[in-house]
Amino acid sequence: MAVYNHDSREVQFKIVYCGAPLSGKTTNLIHIHERLAPGTRGDLVSIATARERTLFFDYLPVHATEIAGYRTRFQLYTVPGQKVYDETRQIVLRGADGIVFVADSDPERAGENLEALEATRDALRLLGRTTDRLPAVFQYNKRDLPRAMRPEEMDEALGVARPSFLACAKSGYNVFATLDAVSQEVLRHFHTRRLQRDATLPPRATETGSRPASPPTAAESEPNTPALAR
């Protein structure tokens, strides 16, 4: 859920990169971090696990949107893909505003992609969240592989019925396009919730010239928005 920092006048959104082990989640975040201006990003923090790392950092977009006088800042996280790290996955997903699901285009990893997707859904259910109410974007990574699965095959295997991004995180291809897409989904979702909340306020609170609406709370209801395909 969006978090307000009144001291810095910022509203922070959390985006979590999920996916199979070694599918490219870490490579996505490293590429993004390396190409952001040092003055706009925080330190890249790494927590090592057996086969991959959990990374996170925050950044301020170059053209940051203002919400009721607050600048937008995004926090990016990765979660381990192995099922043994279910508890870590659940902790990292807590309070997520959006998800990027990174799938490996190697046909031999198809089963691991599906297992990671189910693990993501299970973790969200345990948090009382539903996948049809959380903004999400799919990225089909490692498109440079000679035997990369066709996008249509990956759509069918994962049950994806919405546009996805073909990417190569190693070269940076479509890494920022994926991030931009999920960021815009998160902001649209947030503004929809604000409009729904304002619609329930007494008429005097929404009249022209009234004081700005106070920041929403985490208890606000969420609308139905496109998210992880079932």
Secondary structure, 3 states (H helix, E strand, C coil): CCEEECCCCEEEEEEEEEECCCCCHHHHHHHHHHHCCHHHECCCEEEECCCCEEEEEEECCCCCCEECCEEEEEEEEECCCCHHHHHHHHHHHCCCCEEEEEEECCHHHHHHHHHHHHHHHHHHHHCCCCHHHCCEEEEEECCCCCCCCCHHHHHHHHCCCCCCEECECCCCECHHHHHHHHHHHHHHHHHHHHHHHHHCCCHHHHCCCCCCCCCCCCCCCCCCCCCCCC
